[in-house]
């Protein structure tokens, strides 16, 4: 567990990272750098989107599985890594906005 915490701290120290969330299978944040309301919203919405993406990948090839879901917007990029019964969510601002 210490290794996981160390890895998250290293990721969060990067200047463009807006925040991280670790959520359980029900989409409930169990660790977050965001306030609880924002973390809950991200986790709930991304849990559903990740499930749909995973289902789509498996429909195309039943032997395949979703590793990372990456969503880019004008201002940020969101990466979701489903692992066992958890979701790791990383929100990163694009470099041009990282120092603003």
N, C-alpha and C positions, 0 to 999 in steps of 0.2 A: 504494500500500500504506500510505503514511503517513496518508492520509485515512481509511482503514478503521480503523487503529489509533487515530486521534484520535476517531473516532465511538464505538468501543468504550469508550474511556476515559471519554468523556462520559456514556455510558449507565451504566457501572459506578459512576460518582460519585454517581448518584441514591441517596438513602437507602434506598429500598425494594428495591433490586436485591440479591438474594442472590448472584448470580453469572452469568457468561456462559460459553458453550462454543462454539467453532467446531470442527466435525467434518467430516471428509471423507466421501465417498460410502459408504465402508465402515463408517461409524460410529465412526471412530477420532478422538479429540480431538486437534487440532493446536494449539489455544490454549484455555486455560481458567483461570478464577479458582478453580475447585474443585480438591481434591486429585485425583490421577490415577484413583483407584478410583471415586470418586463421579462424576467427569466421564465415565469410560468407561461406567458403568452408565446414566447419563442418555442419553448419545449412542447407545448400542446400542438401548435400548428405544425411544427417540423416533425413531430412523431407521426402525424397523419400523412404528411407528404412523403416521408421516408418509407412508410408502409406501402404507399401506392407505387413509389419508385421501385421498391424491392419486388413487389408483385409483377410489375411490368417487365423487369429484368428476367424474372423466372418464367413468365409467359413466353418470352422470346426464346429462352434457353433454360430448361429446367435444371441443368447442371451448373448454371451460373448463379452468382449472388451479388448483391450490392455491397460494395466496400465503402465508398464515400459518395455522398450526394453533395454536389457543389453548385451553389446558386450565386450568380453575379448580378448585381444591380448597378445603378449609376454610381452609387456612393460606397458600396461595400460588397463583400463577398462572404457568404455563409457556407460553412462546410459542416456536414453532419456525418459522423462515423458511427454506424450502429455496431455495437459489439456486445455479444451475448444478450443480456437483458438490460443494457444501458445504451444511451445515446451520448456521444460527445459532440457538443456543438461549439463551433468556433466562429466568432463574428470578427471579421477583419475589415478595416477601412482601407480603401485604395490609397496607395502611397501619397498621392497628391492631396489627400484629405487627412493623412495621419498626423500632420503637425499643426493642422488648423485648430 
